[in-house]
Amino acid sequence: MDRLHVRGGRSLEGTVHNAGAKNACLSILSASLLTKKTLTLSNLPALSDVDTMLEILQRLGTVVERETQDGVVRCRTSEIAEPTAPWDLVRKMRASFEVLGPLLGRCGRARVSYPGGCLIGVRPVDTHLRGLEALGARVRTEGGNVLAEAPSGGLRGGDVYLGTPAGSSVGATRNVLMAAVLARGTSVLSSAACEPEVVDLAHCLQAMGADIEGAGSPTITVRGVDGLDGAEHAIIPDRIEAGTFLVAGALTGGRVRVEGVRPDHHSALLDAFVRAGVPIEKGGDWIETQTRDPRLDPLRPTDITTQPYPGFPTDLQAQWMALMLAVPGVSIITETIFEDRYMHLPELARLGASVRRHANSAIVCGGKRLSGANLMASDLRASAALVLAGLIAEGKTTIHRVYHIDRGYERIEARLGALGATIRREQQ
Ligand code: UD1
């Protein structure tokens, strides 16, 4: 397993281009199963999670043509011989569970293994399954798989509630949306997730001929159509990746410009930056942190609470904690989406960070000297936070099990290196 070696103390400077959104493209790739025609996607990020999803599609019978440049991929699934997504692939990432809705919609039946993914909480799939049942599917569990079957005339429109104890489910919204586009009649999805990645999926489905209204709001209305066509669609930029690079700029007091972003997707992060005193500039498709001397011009400790979109994203919680480690004073970070999303705490403690956990909050006593250490990456976003913390720790920080980072960040060492970070990958 590869390792990353980071030497702290350099202020970052330069421009980085925002890659396509992992969380949008994975479900949009699943949506290609809904048509016999070709779905052409651009701005696909080069990530191991994307490779996994393409492998799942290929096992289902999709012919995949991938261009190395511009992140273009063409998917064509003329036929699905067996609508089964096996454990050996689905266990690698939770998003692969979102082939269930499209397979059920197109084939009338599907067998998909219970998902794996980052260990950040229990992460049930009950909302997905109840949603499909509301469209008439019969769902049962057998041998670790979900078996879903549509009634003889196919799925029918229904009223679907997508709320969970922690807010709306993003994955369930997308899974049910993809099943509903080919159902007979009208479906009303309430308490639907409003995340930009749901909207991007809806835009792609609309380009394929689906009849969808209200995506981006808590109520989505879907009028089923008989079939979907091929289409071309460009994936939106990855707001979590952009946010991570911006935090890296703020953390090191550097000028980091992220280009190709959607600033309107970043309201909560930008608000947190303002509250913290991070100097920021932005334009139509870029955001930039401004140079600041961290000793003369320290930031303010700033509390955040993770919330569904447009609130502060849970996927940036760990990175925000890394930023607060550099800020003298106490800040409180509260996680409301995933109950166990604090795997980075013991690793940050190895650097000398002072963070205590109380219920679903983490109390950060920032401004302490951090000194480099060996750290273990535990999940995707926590790993990014360890890299960020390494940028301000004295000496060398080594992050083991880097494959977690490769799931969601394209060549992170090359891109941070281009901004002036001292970071190197050791291949094993
Ligand atoms: C997606 C994102 C992930 C992000 C999360 C929240 C992808 C591939 N992943 O994950 O990066 O952190 O949204 O923004 O897009 N829940 C249930 N029952 C269910 C489903 C979910 O109780 O059937 C709960 C979860 O345990 C969690 C909350 O709902 O507490 C939100 O989860 P959900 O929005 O479904 O997250 P994912 O779609 O898995």
Residues whose N, C-alpha, C, O or C-beta is under 5 A from the ligand:
A	BS01	UD1	N23 A95 R123 P124 V125 D126 T127 H128 T164 A166 G167 S168 S169 V170 G171 A172 T314 D315 I337 F338
